């Protein structure tokens, strides 16, 4: 039964990839594709995000340093690249450089299939291997099995990221809620907001947001060895105390109205926008929202706090610049990556609300941005970045999404959801 379901899922994914590839080919063709005076670049950062601002500046700097060369930038959605990259990169439609999700099930699998350029020599030549901290470089390197942490360099992260709770300071003050320092205080805050007619947490069940709530709940009950076993060694027990607490607590929050029962079909973008509109007091998500919230939230003040009583949170080096093996202008791609690693672009990234990996600390002048970076340093110093829940197993992102949706719709009990996750994880896990 499991194998049959897996075959159906793979067939559907393949058909979706073929359809998406056709769409990309139709909209992307032009006379200058693959020419020596054009760098084709894909990324999925919004213009107002910290990374979007930094990469726009990097494009201008690149064109200034390469007279006659134009950057042909195409904005792609995270989900779009996630689902179509294997097909696109194995075709003539591959760009010269793209942003891609890090981890075993994504970059690891593309490297294993030899769809990405080995950047090891370039990383040494240009000093990227020295500039990127070891805790960030974990997701840059992959062994022959596509498992991160060792082997050749297949990607370059020039920012880092981690998750936190964003909160609406005005709603907290209006309802006399203090920033929670303990789980008990968080639970009381959730109850207070619900009693006032507010759904406390913004949530997006159709994509990554909901599964990250569940993983954070598990992390709050786990230690580092648990993380290493789950992420690197291919071993986890979904019936253990940490996973059981996570699934049961999340289901309980849905039942109590702390997470909306109608949020199973909400996309991550819509969840973030609902927080920006002031509809929810809190939103648990990543630092990738930080710069955008700073730029777009005008009607209330906001801040952040780390998940109470948890030594670990989701996070890692940022998404990777990867160069397809079939790229036509690899040297231009390397030059662009190098520009994004320079102090000027890194400083722009930091002041716009990103977490740079090679900035000049004295150049970060924004107070809120400084706190963001200081917390990142605190987490890395305590080995507190626990990566992301979909990384260990091929195709596990879709599995987590669909199974957590069942907790939101209350169509399956937590124990049954965990049992399904165990079966899919064991079948598809990528091991050392």
DRENDO-1510 file (C-alpha; in Angstrom, 1 decimal, always signed):
<recs>
REC; n; res; u; v; w
REC; 1; UNK; +0.0; +0.0; +0.0 .
REC; 2; UNK; +2.8; +2.4; +1.0 .
REC; 3; UNK; +4.8; +1.6; -2.2 .
REC; 4; UNK; +1.7; +2.1; -4.3 .
REC; 5; UNK; +0.9; +5.4; -2.8 .
REC; 6; UNK; +4.5; +6.4; -3.3 .
REC; 7; UNK; +4.4; +5.6; -7.0 .
REC; 8; UNK; +1.2; +7.6; -7.5 .
REC; 9; UNK; +2.8; +10.6; -5.7 .
REC; 10; UNK; +6.0; +10.4; -7.8 .
REC; 11; UNK; +4.0; +10.1; -11.1 .
REC; 12; UNK; +1.9; +13.1; -10.1 .
REC; 13; UNK; +5.0; +15.1; -9.3 .
REC; 14; UNK; +6.6; +14.1; -12.6 .
REC; 15; UNK; +3.5; +15.2; -14.5 .
REC; 16; UNK; +3.4; +18.5; -12.6 .
REC; 17; UNK; +7.0; +19.1; -13.3 .
REC; 18; UNK; +6.6; +18.5; -17.0 .
REC; 19; UNK; +3.6; +20.9; -17.1 .
REC; 20; UNK; +5.5; +23.5; -15.1 .
REC; 21; UNK; +8.6; +23.1; -17.3 .
REC; 22; UNK; +6.4; +23.8; -20.4 .
REC; 23; UNK; +5.1; +26.9; -18.8 .
REC; 24; UNK; +8.5; +28.1; -17.8 .
REC; 25; UNK; +9.8; +27.4; -21.3 .
REC; 26; UNK; +6.9; +29.4; -22.8 .
REC; 27; UNK; +7.4; +32.5; -20.7 .
REC; 28; UNK; +11.2; +32.4; -20.5 .
REC; 29; UNK; +12.3; +32.2; -24.1 .
REC; 30; UNK; +14.1; +35.2; -25.6 .
REC; 31; UNK; +16.8; +35.9; -28.1 .
REC; 32; UNK; +19.4; +36.7; -25.5 .
REC; 33; UNK; +19.1; +33.4; -23.6 .
REC; 34; UNK; +22.5; +31.8; -23.0 .
REC; 35; UNK; +24.4; +34.6; -24.7 .
REC; 36; UNK; +27.8; +35.6; -23.3 .
REC; 37; UNK; +26.6; +39.1; -22.4 .
REC; 38; UNK; +23.7; +37.9; -20.2 .
REC; 39; UNK; +23.5; +36.4; -16.8 .
REC; 40; UNK; +20.2; +34.6; -16.2 .
REC; 41; UNK; +19.3; +34.8; -12.5 .
REC; 42; UNK; +16.4; +33.4; -10.6 .
REC; 43; UNK; +15.4; +34.1; -7.0 .
REC; 44; UNK; +12.2; +34.2; -5.0 .
REC; 45; UNK; +12.8; +37.1; -2.6 .
REC; 46; UNK; +10.2; +39.9; -2.6 .
REC; 47; UNK; +11.5; +43.4; -3.4 .
REC; 48; UNK; +10.8; +44.7; +0.1 .
REC; 49; UNK; +12.5; +41.9; +1.9 .
REC; 50; UNK; +16.1; +42.3; +3.2 .
REC; 51; UNK; +17.4; +39.8; +0.7 .
REC; 52; UNK; +15.4; +41.4; -2.2 .
REC; 53; UNK; +16.9; +44.8; -1.4 .
REC; 54; UNK; +20.4; +43.3; -1.2 .
REC; 55; UNK; +20.2; +41.3; -4.4 .
REC; 56; UNK; +18.8; +44.3; -6.3 .
REC; 57; UNK; +21.9; +46.3; -5.1 .
REC; 58; UNK; +24.1; +43.4; -6.1 .
REC; 59; UNK; +22.6; +43.3; -9.6 .
REC; 60; UNK; +23.4; +47.0; -10.1 .
REC; 61; UNK; +26.9; +46.5; -8.8 .
REC; 62; UNK; +27.4; +43.5; -11.0 .
REC; 63; UNK; +26.4; +45.4; -14.1 .
REC; 64; UNK; +28.6; +48.3; -13.2 .
REC; 65; UNK; +31.6; +46.0; -12.9 .
REC; 66; UNK; +30.7; +44.1; -16.1 .
REC; 67; UNK; +30.1; +46.7; -18.8 .
REC; 68; UNK; +28.0; +45.3; -21.6 .
REC; 69; UNK; +26.7; +42.4; -19.5 .
REC; 70; UNK; +23.0; +42.5; -18.4 .
REC; 71; UNK; +21.4; +40.5; -15.7 .
REC; 72; UNK; +18.2; +38.9; -16.8 .
REC; 73; UNK; +16.4; +38.4; -13.5 .
REC; 74; UNK; +13.3; +36.3; -13.2 .
REC; 75; UNK; +11.3; +36.2; -10.0 .
REC; 76; UNK; +10.1; +32.6; -9.1 .
REC; 77; UNK; +8.0; +31.5; -6.3 .
REC; 78; UNK; +9.5; +29.3; -3.6 .
REC; 79; UNK; +7.0; +26.5; -4.2 .
REC; 80; UNK; +7.5; +26.8; -8.0 .
REC; 81; UNK; +11.3; +26.3; -7.8 .
REC; 82; UNK; +10.8; +23.6; -5.1 .
REC; 83; UNK; +8.7; +21.5; -7.4 .
REC; 84; UNK; +10.2; +22.1; -10.8 .
REC; 85; UNK; +13.9; +22.5; -10.2 .
REC; 86; UNK; +14.9; +18.8; -11.0 .
REC; 87; UNK; +13.1; +19.1; -14.4 .
REC; 88; UNK; +14.3; +22.6; -15.3 .
REC; 89; UNK; +17.9; +22.0; -14.3 .
REC; 90; UNK; +18.0; +18.9; -16.5 .
REC; 91; UNK; +17.0; +21.0; -19.5 .
REC; 92; UNK; +18.2; +23.8; -21.8 .
REC; 93; UNK; +16.0; +26.2; -19.7 .
REC; 94; UNK; +18.4; +26.1; -16.7 .
REC; 95; UNK; +19.5; +29.6; -15.6 .
REC; 96; UNK; +23.1; +30.5; -14.9 .
REC; 97; UNK; +22.4; +31.1; -11.2 .
REC; 98; UNK; +19.4; +30.5; -8.9 .
REC; 99; UNK; +18.4; +30.6; -5.3 .
REC; 100; UNK; +17.5; +27.2; -4.0 .
REC; 101; UNK; +16.3; +25.6; -0.8 .
REC; 102; UNK; +19.1; +24.0; +1.2 .
REC; 103; UNK; +18.9; +20.5; +2.8 .
REC; 104; UNK; +19.2; +16.8; +2.0 .
REC; 105; UNK; +15.9; +16.5; +0.2 .
REC; 106; UNK; +16.5; +19.5; -2.0 .
REC; 107; UNK; +20.1; +20.7; -2.8 .
REC; 108; UNK; +21.3; +17.3; -1.6 .
REC; 109; UNK; +19.3; +15.4; -4.1 .
REC; 110; UNK; +20.2; +17.8; -7.0 .
REC; 111; UNK; +23.9; +17.4; -6.2 .
REC; 112; UNK; +23.5; +13.6; -6.0 .
REC; 113; UNK; +22.0; +13.6; -9.5 .
REC; 114; UNK; +24.9; +15.8; -10.7 .
REC; 115; UNK; +22.6; +18.6; -11.7 .
REC; 116; UNK; +24.6; +21.2; -9.8 .
REC; 117; UNK; +28.2; +22.5; -10.3 .
REC; 118; UNK; +30.8; +21.5; -7.7 .
REC; 119; UNK; +31.8; +24.9; -6.3 .
REC; 120; UNK; +34.6; +23.6; -4.0 .
REC; 121; UNK; +37.5; +25.0; -6.0 .
REC; 122; UNK; +35.7; +28.3; -6.5 .
REC; 123; UNK; +34.9; +28.5; -2.8 .
REC; 124; UNK; +38.6; +28.1; -1.9 .
REC; 125; UNK; +39.8; +30.5; -4.7 .
REC; 126; UNK; +37.4; +33.3; -3.7 .
REC; 127; UNK; +37.6; +32.7; +0.0 .
REC; 128; UNK; +34.0; +31.8; +0.5 .
REC; 129; UNK; +35.0; +28.8; +2.6 .
REC; 130; UNK; +36.7; +31.2; +5.1 .
REC; 131; UNK; +34.1; +33.9; +5.1 .
REC; 132; UNK; +31.1; +31.6; +5.8 .
REC; 133; UNK; +31.0; +30.4; +9.4 .
REC; 134; UNK; +31.1; +26.6; +9.9 .
REC; 135; UNK; +27.6; +26.6; +11.4 .
REC; 136; UNK; +26.3; +28.2; +8.2 .
REC; 137; UNK; +28.5; +26.2; +5.8 .
REC; 138; UNK; +26.8; +22.9; +7.0 .
REC; 139; UNK; +24.2; +23.3; +4.3 .
REC; 140; UNK; +26.7; +24.2; +1.6 .
REC; 141; UNK; +28.4; +20.8; +1.5 .
REC; 142; UNK; +26.9; +17.4; +0.5 .
REC; 143; UNK; +28.4; +13.9; +0.3 .
REC; 144; UNK; +27.8; +11.4; -2.4 .
REC; 145; UNK; +24.5; +10.4; -0.9 .
REC; 146; UNK; +23.3; +14.0; -0.8 .
REC; 147; UNK; +23.6; +14.3; +3.0 .
REC; 148; UNK; +24.6; +17.7; +4.2 .
REC; 149; UNK; +27.6; +18.6; +6.4 .
REC; 150; UNK; +30.5; +17.1; +4.4 .
REC; 151; UNK; +31.8; +16.6; +0.9 .
REC; 152; UNK; +31.9; +19.1; -1.9 .
REC; 153; UNK; +30.5; +22.6; -1.9 .
REC; 154; UNK; +27.3; +22.8; -4.0 .
REC; 155; UNK; +25.9; +26.1; -2.7 .
REC; 156; UNK; +26.8; +29.4; -1.1 .
REC; 157; UNK; +24.6; +30.9; +1.6 .
REC; 158; UNK; +25.4; +34.6; +2.1 .
REC; 159; UNK; +22.8; +35.1; +4.8 .
REC; 160; UNK; +21.5; +33.1; +7.7 .
REC; 161; UNK; +18.0; +32.6; +9.1 .
REC; 162; UNK; +16.1; +31.5; +12.1 .
REC; 163; UNK; +12.5; +31.4; +13.4 .
REC; 164; UNK; +10.9; +33.5; +16.1 .
REC; 165; UNK; +7.5; +34.7; +17.3 .
REC; 166; UNK; +6.5; +38.0; +15.7 .
REC; 167; UNK; +4.0; +39.9; +17.9 .
REC; 168; UNK; +1.8; +42.9; +17.6 .
REC; 169; UNK; +2.9; +45.2; +20.5 .
REC; 170; UNK; -0.3; +47.3; +20.4 .
REC; 171; UNK; -2.6; +44.2; +20.8 .
REC; 172; UNK; -0.4; +42.9; +23.6 .
REC; 173; UNK; -0.7; +46.3; +25.4 .
REC; 174; UNK; -4.4; +46.6; +24.7 .
REC; 175; UNK; -5.1; +43.2; +26.3 .
REC; 176; UNK; -2.5; +43.6; +29.1 .
REC; 177; UNK; -0.4; +40.7; +27.9 .
REC; 178; UNK; +3.3; +40.5; +28.7 .
REC; 179; UNK; +5.8; +38.9; +26.4 .
REC; 180; UNK; +5.8; +35.3; +27.6 .
REC; 181; UNK; +9.0; +33.9; +29.1 .
REC; 182; UNK; +7.6; +30.4; +29.9 .
REC; 183; UNK; +5.3; +28.0; +28.1 .
REC; 184; UNK; +2.7; +28.5; +30.9 .
REC; 185; UNK; +2.7; +32.3; +30.2 .
REC; 186; UNK; +2.4; +31.6; +26.4 .
REC; 187; UNK; -0.7; +29.4; +27.1 .
REC; 188; UNK; -2.2; +32.1; +29.3 .
REC; 189; UNK; -1.6; +34.7; +26.5 .
REC; 190; UNK; -3.3; +32.5; +23.9 .
REC; 191; UNK; -6.3; +32.1; +26.2 .
REC; 192; UNK; -6.5; +35.8; +26.8 .
REC; 193; UNK; -6.5; +36.7; +23.1 .
REC; 194; UNK; -9.0; +34.0; +22.3 .
REC; 195; UNK; -11.4; +35.2; +25.0 .
REC; 196; UNK; -11.1; +38.7; +23.5 .
REC; 197; UNK; -12.3; +37.3; +20.1 .
REC; 198; UNK; -8.9; +37.1; +18.4 .
REC; 199; UNK; -7.3; +34.0; +16.8 .
REC; 200; UNK; -3.9; +34.3; +18.5 .
REC; 201; UNK; -1.6; +32.7; +15.8 .
REC; 202; UNK; -1.6; +33.5; +12.1 .
REC; 203; UNK; -1.2; +30.2; +10.3 .
REC; 204; UNK; -0.7; +28.8; +6.8 .
REC; 205; UNK; -1.6; +25.1; +6.6 .
REC; 206; UNK; -1.1; +24.8; +2.8 .
REC; 207; UNK; +2.6; +25.4; +2.9 .
REC; 208; UNK; +5.5; +25.5; +5.4 .
REC; 209; UNK; +4.0; +27.6; +8.2 .
REC; 210; UNK; +1.9; +24.9; +10.0 .
REC; 211; UNK; +4.6; +22.2; +9.9 .
REC; 212; UNK; +7.1; +24.6; +11.4 .
REC; 213; UNK; +4.8; +25.2; +14.4 .
REC; 214; UNK; +4.7; +21.5; +15.0 .
REC; 215; UNK; +8.4; +21.0; +14.6 .
REC; 216; UNK; +9.1; +23.9; +17.0 .
REC; 217; UNK; +6.8; +22.3; +19.6 .
REC; 218; UNK; +8.8; +19.1; +19.3 .
REC; 219; UNK; +12.1; +21.0; +19.6 .
REC; 220; UNK; +10.9; +22.5; +22.8 .
REC; 221; UNK; +10.9; +19.0; +24.3 .
REC; 222; UNK; +14.1; +17.7; +22.6 .
REC; 223; UNK; +17.9; +17.9; +22.9 .
REC; 224; UNK; +20.7; +18.2; +20.4 .
REC; 225; UNK; +21.2; +14.5; +20.0 .
REC; 226; UNK; +17.5; +14.2; +19.1 .
REC; 227; UNK; +18.0; +16.8; +16.3 .
REC; 228; UNK; +21.2; +15.1; +15.0 .
REC; 229; UNK; +19.5; +11.7; +14.9 .
REC; 230; UNK; +16.4; +13.1; +13.0 .
REC; 231; UNK; +18.3; +15.3; +10.6 .
REC; 232; UNK; +21.6; +13.5; +10.0 .
REC; 233; UNK; +21.4; +9.9; +11.0 .
REC; 234; UNK; +18.0; +9.1; +9.6 .
REC; 235; UNK; +16.5; +7.8; +12.8 .
REC; 236; UNK; +13.6; +9.2; +14.8 .
REC; 237; UNK; +10.7; +7.8; +16.7 .
REC; 238; UNK; +7.5; +9.7; +15.9 .
REC; 239; UNK; +5.8; +8.1; +19.0 .
REC; 240; UNK; +8.4; +9.6; +21.4 .
REC; 241; UNK; +7.6; +12.2; +23.9 .
REC; 242; UNK; +8.8; +15.2; +21.8 .
REC; 243; UNK; +6.7; +14.3; +18.7 .
REC; 244; UNK; +3.7; +13.3; +20.7 .
REC; 245; UNK; +3.7; +16.5; +22.7 .
REC; 246; UNK; +4.0; +18.5; +19.4 .
REC; 247; UNK; +1.1; +16.8; +17.6 .
REC; 248; UNK; -1.1; +16.7; +20.6 .
REC; 249; UNK; -0.4; +20.3; +21.6 .
REC; 250; UNK; -1.0; +21.6; +18.1 .
REC; 251; UNK; -4.2; +19.7; +17.8 .
REC; 252; UNK; -5.3; +21.1; +21.2 .
REC; 253; UNK; -4.5; +24.6; +20.1 .
REC; 254; UNK; -6.7; +24.1; +17.0 .
REC; 255; UNK; -9.5; +22.7; +19.1 .
REC; 256; UNK; -9.3; +25.7; +21.5 .
REC; 257; UNK; -9.2; +28.2; +18.6 .
REC; 258; UNK; -5.7; +29.4; +19.1 .
REC; 259; UNK; -5.0; +28.3; +15.5 .
REC; 260; UNK; -7.9; +28.7; +13.0 .
REC; 261; UNK; -9.7; +25.6; +11.9 .
REC; 262; UNK; -10.1; +27.1; +8.5 .
REC; 263; UNK; -6.4; +27.8; +8.0 .
REC; 264; UNK; -5.6; +24.4; +6.4 .
REC; 265; UNK; -5.7; +25.9; +2.9 .
REC; 266; UNK; -4.0; +29.2; +3.7 .
REC; 267; UNK; -0.7; +29.8; +2.0 .
REC; 268; UNK; +2.4; +31.1; +3.8 .
REC; 269; UNK; +2.2; +34.5; +2.0 .
REC; 270; UNK; -1.4; +35.0; +3.1 .
REC; 271; UNK; -0.5; +34.0; +6.7 .
REC; 272; UNK; +2.2; +36.7; +6.8 .
REC; 273; UNK; -0.1; +39.3; +5.2 .
REC; 274; UNK; -2.8; +38.6; +7.8 .
REC; 275; UNK; -0.3; +39.4; +10.6 .
REC; 276; UNK; +0.7; +42.6; +8.7 .
REC; 277; UNK; -3.0; +43.5; +8.6 .
REC; 278; UNK; -3.3; +43.3; +12.4 .
REC; 279; UNK; -5.6; +40.3; +12.3 .
REC; 280; UNK; -3.6; +38.2; +14.7 .
REC; 281; UNK; -1.4; +39.1; +17.7 .
REC; 282; UNK; +1.3; +36.6; +16.8 .
REC; 283; UNK; +2.9; +34.8; +13.9 .
REC; 284; UNK; +5.7; +32.2; +14.3 .
REC; 285; UNK; +7.9; +32.2; +11.3 .
REC; 286; UNK; +11.4; +33.0; +10.0 .
REC; 287; UNK; +13.7; +36.0; +9.8 .
REC; 288; UNK; +13.0; +36.1; +6.1 .
REC; 289; UNK; +9.9; +38.1; +7.0 .
REC; 290; UNK; +11.8; +40.6; +9.2 .
REC; 291; UNK; +12.8; +43.2; +6.6 .
REC; 292; UNK; +9.5; +43.0; +4.9 .
REC; 293; UNK; +7.5; +43.6; +8.1 .
REC; 294; UNK; +9.8; +46.6; +8.8 .
REC; 295; UNK; +9.0; +48.1; +5.4 .
REC; 296; UNK; +5.3; +47.3; +5.1 .
REC; 297; UNK; +3.8; +47.3; +8.6 .
REC; 298; UNK; +2.6; +50.9; +9.1 .
REC; 299; UNK; -0.4; +50.8; +11.4 .
REC; 300; UNK; +1.1; +49.1; +14.5 .
REC; 301; UNK; +4.4; +48.5; +16.2 .
REC; 302; UNK; +5.8; +45.0; +16.4 .
REC; 303; UNK; +8.7; +43.1; +17.8 .
REC; 304; UNK; +9.9; +39.5; +18.3 .
REC; 305; UNK; +10.7; +36.9; +20.9 .
REC; 306; UNK; +12.2; +33.4; +20.8 .
REC; 307; UNK; +10.0; +30.5; +21.6 .
REC; 308; UNK; +9.7; +30.2; +25.4 .
REC; 309; UNK; +11.7; +27.6; +27.3 .
REC; 310; UNK; +13.2; +26.1; +24.1 .
REC; 311; UNK; +17.0; +25.8; +23.6 .
REC; 312; UNK; +16.5; +25.2; +19.9 .
REC; 313; UNK; +14.6; +26.7; +17.0 .
REC; 314; UNK; +14.3; +26.2; +13.3 .
REC; 315; UNK; +17.2; +27.8; +11.4 .
REC; 316; UNK; +20.4; +27.4; +9.4 .
REC; 317; UNK; +22.4; +29.2; +6.8 .
REC; 318; UNK; +20.1; +30.9; +4.3 .
REC; 319; UNK; +19.0; +29.5; +1.0 .
REC; 320; UNK; +21.8; +28.8; -1.4 .
REC; 321; UNK; +23.1; +30.3; -4.6 .
REC; 322; UNK; +23.6; +27.3; -6.8 .
REC; 323; UNK; +25.0; +27.0; -10.3 .
REC; 324; UNK; +23.4; +24.5; -12.6 .
REC; 325; UNK; +25.7; +22.0; -14.2 .
REC; 326; UNK; +24.3; +23.0; -17.5 .
REC; 327; UNK; +24.7; +26.8; -16.9 .
REC; 328; UNK; +26.1; +28.6; -20.0 .
REC; 329; UNK; +27.8; +31.5; -18.1 .
REC; 330; UNK; +29.3; +29.9; -15.0 .
REC; 331; UNK; +32.1; +32.5; -14.5 .
REC; 332; UNK; +29.5; +35.3; -14.5 .
REC; 333; UNK; +27.5; +33.4; -11.9 .
REC; 334; UNK; +30.6; +33.0; -9.7 .
REC; 335; UNK; +31.3; +36.8; -10.0 .
REC; 336; UNK; +27.7; +37.6; -8.9 .
REC; 337; UNK; +28.0; +35.3; -5.9 .
REC; 338; UNK; +31.2; +37.0; -5.0 .
REC; 339; UNK; +29.6; +40.4; -5.1 .
REC; 340; UNK; +26.9; +39.3; -2.7 .
REC; 341; UNK; +29.6; +38.3; -0.2 .
REC; 342; UNK; +31.2; +41.7; -0.2 .
REC; 343; UNK; +30.9; +44.0; +2.8 .
REC; 344; UNK; +28.7; +46.6; +1.1 .
REC; 345; UNK; +26.0; +44.1; +0.1 .
REC; 346; UNK; +26.3; +42.3; +3.4 .
REC; 347; UNK; +25.8; +45.6; +5.3 .
REC; 348; UNK; +22.8; +46.5; +3.2 .
REC; 349; UNK; +21.4; +43.0; +4.0 .
REC; 350; UNK; +21.9; +43.5; +7.7 .
REC; 351; UNK; +20.4; +47.0; +7.9 .
REC; 352; UNK; +17.4; +45.9; +5.9 .
REC; 353; UNK; +16.6; +43.3; +8.5 .
REC; 354; UNK; +18.5; +40.2; +7.2 .
REC; 355; UNK; +21.1; +38.1; +9.0 .
REC; 356; UNK; +24.3; +38.6; +7.1 .
REC; 357; UNK; +27.2; +36.2; +7.3 .
REC; 358; UNK; +30.1; +38.5; +6.4 .
REC; 359; UNK; +29.0; +42.1; +7.4 .
REC; 360; UNK; +30.9; +44.7; +9.2 .
REC; 361; UNK; +29.2; +44.7; +12.6 .
REC; 362; UNK; +29.9; +48.4; +13.2 .
REC; 363; UNK; +28.0; +49.2; +9.9 .
REC; 364; UNK; +24.7; +47.7; +11.2 .
REC; 365; UNK; +23.0; +50.8; +12.5 .
REC; 366; UNK; +19.3; +49.8; +12.8 .
REC; 367; UNK; +18.6; +48.9; +16.4 .
REC; 368; UNK; +16.0; +46.2; +15.6 .
REC; 369; UNK; +18.4; +44.7; +13.1 .
REC; 370; UNK; +21.2; +44.6; +15.6 .
REC; 371; UNK; +19.0; +42.6; +18.0 .
REC; 372; UNK; +18.0; +40.2; +15.3 .
REC; 373; UNK; +21.7; +39.5; +14.5 .
REC; 374; UNK; +22.6; +39.3; +18.2 .
REC; 375; UNK; +20.0; +36.6; +18.8 .
REC; 376; UNK; +21.3; +34.7; +15.9 .
REC; 377; UNK; +24.8; +34.8; +17.4 .
REC; 378; UNK; +23.3; +33.6; +20.6 .
REC; 379; UNK; +21.6; +30.7; +19.0 .
REC; 380; UNK; +24.6; +29.6; +17.0 .
REC; 381; UNK; +26.8; +29.9; +20.1 .
REC; 382; UNK; +24.6; +27.5; +21.9 .
REC; 383; UNK; +24.2; +25.1; +18.9 .
REC; 384; UNK; +20.6; +26.0; +18.8 .
REC; 385; UNK; +19.8; +25.9; +15.1 .
REC; 386; UNK; +17.8; +22.8; +14.4 .
REC; 387; UNK; +17.3; +23.0; +10.6 .
REC; 388; UNK; +13.9; +22.3; +9.1 .
REC; 389; UNK; +11.5; +19.4; +9.5 .
REC; 390; UNK; +11.2; +18.4; +5.8 .
REC; 391; UNK; +15.0; +18.1; +5.2 .
REC; 392; UNK; +15.7; +14.5; +6.2 .
REC; 393; UNK; +13.6; +12.6; +3.7 .
REC; 394; UNK; +12.9; +12.9; +0.0 .
REC; 395; UNK; +9.4; +14.3; -0.6 .
REC; 396; UNK; +8.8; +14.9; +3.1 .
REC; 397; UNK; +7.8; +18.5; +2.6 .
REC; 398; UNK; +4.5; +17.4; +0.9 .
REC; 399; UNK; +4.0; +14.6; +3.5 .
REC; 400; UNK; +4.4; +17.0; +6.4 .
REC; 401; UNK; +2.0; +19.6; +4.8 .
REC; 402; UNK; -0.7; +17.0; +4.2 .
REC; 403; UNK; -0.5; +15.3; +7.5 .
REC; 404; UNK; -0.4; +18.5; +9.6 .
REC; 405; UNK; -3.4; +19.7; +7.6 .
REC; 406; UNK; -5.3; +16.7; +9.1 .
REC; 407; UNK; -4.6; +18.1; +12.6 .
REC; 408; UNK; -6.0; +21.5; +11.5 .
REC; 409; UNK; -9.1; +20.0; +9.9 .
REC; 410; UNK; -9.4; +17.5; +12.8 .
REC; 411; UNK; -9.8; +14.7; +10.2 .
REC; 412; UNK; -7.2; +12.5; +12.0 .
REC; 413; UNK; -6.0; +12.0; +15.5 .
REC; 414; UNK; -2.5; +13.0; +16.5 .
REC; 415; UNK; -1.4; +9.4; +16.9 .
REC; 416; UNK; -2.5; +8.5; +13.4 .
REC; 417; UNK; -0.8; +11.5; +11.9 .
REC; 418; UNK; +2.5; +10.5; +13.7 .
REC; 419; UNK; +2.1; +7.0; +12.5 .
REC; 420; UNK; +1.8; +8.2; +8.9 .
REC; 421; UNK; +4.8; +10.4; +9.3 .
REC; 422; UNK; +6.9; +7.5; +10.6 .
REC; 423; UNK; +6.0; +5.3; +7.6 .
REC; 424; UNK; +6.9; +8.0; +5.1 .
REC; 425; UNK; +10.1; +9.1; +6.9 .
REC; 426; UNK; +11.3; +5.5; +7.2 .
REC; 427; UNK; +10.7; +4.8; +3.5 .
REC; 428; UNK; +12.3; +8.0; +2.1 .
REC; 429; UNK; +14.9; +9.0; +4.6 .
REC; 430; UNK; +18.3; +10.0; +3.4 .
REC; 431; UNK; +21.1; +8.6; +5.5 .
REC; 432; UNK; +24.8; +9.1; +5.9 .
</recs>
